[in-house]
Amino acid sequence: MSNNFNFKEFFHHYEADSMPDDIQRYHILWKSVIGQAVIDATSNCKRTQSLVEKQKAISWLSDFSQDFVHTCVLADYDPVYVKNKIQPILKSRTKKPDKAFLVRLAPFTEKDII
C-alpha cells in the first residue's frame, strides 16, 4: 500500500462537477496547517507552553520529516520549495531569547548562561 494520497482517485467516486472545488478546499486546509506553523514559529510569545509550541513549529518546519513532506503534498506544494521559502523567514524572525528570560525558565545562574 502506498503512502501517497491521490485526491483525484479519492474524489473519482463523487460528482465530476464538484471535484475541483472539493480538492481546492482540501488544499486550502493543508495550506492553513503550514501557515499556522509559520505563525507559531515566528511568534513573540512569552508563556512557557507557547514557547514549547513555537519550538515544535520551528523543528517541524526545519526538519524534512515525512510528516512535513506529506503535509506539503496535501497542500499541493513542493516540499523543497516550501522549505527554501520558509528558512529565510525563520532565520530572520526567530532569535534566541535574552539572558533574563532564560533565567526565568530554568534554574541556571547567570554564569551558566554567559
C-alpha angles and dihedrals in degrees: 000000000000123000091216115103114213113204094194092055091045094051094040088096093058133069113299092224094059096043100088092047093048092048091048091052091054091048090052091050092054092042086057090055090056091044092051090051090054090049091049093046094051098041122122094225125164104186117097093232091051090050090054090052090046092053091047090052093048090049093047093049094044099046120070092225125166088247092055092047092047092049090051091050091050088050089051091243129131104245093216091052092049092048092049091050095045099046096070090047091052092047093051098040103038120069136164114272117253121263095255091056092049090052090057092050100048137028093251127137118230089255090060091056099047 
